[in-house]
Amino acid sequence: MTADPDPFEQGQRAARENIPAEANPYQDGSEQHALWAAGHERVATAVEANEGEGS
């Protein structure tokens, strides 16, 4: 049995793969859209913070 994909984890994966936030596959305004965006932002923010420390 395959579980439904977790939108939060999908958003995190997308950010790690440098996929822009605008590529969110879920309908704007849906709970899945918000979860995907939150996951993406969490990883993107951490990546940006690490890049800032290295310069």
Summary of the structure (lengths in Angstrom):
residues: 55
radius of gyration: 12.3
end to end distance: 46.3
largest distance: 46.3
contacts: 135
relative contact order: 0.22
helix: 65%
strand: 0%
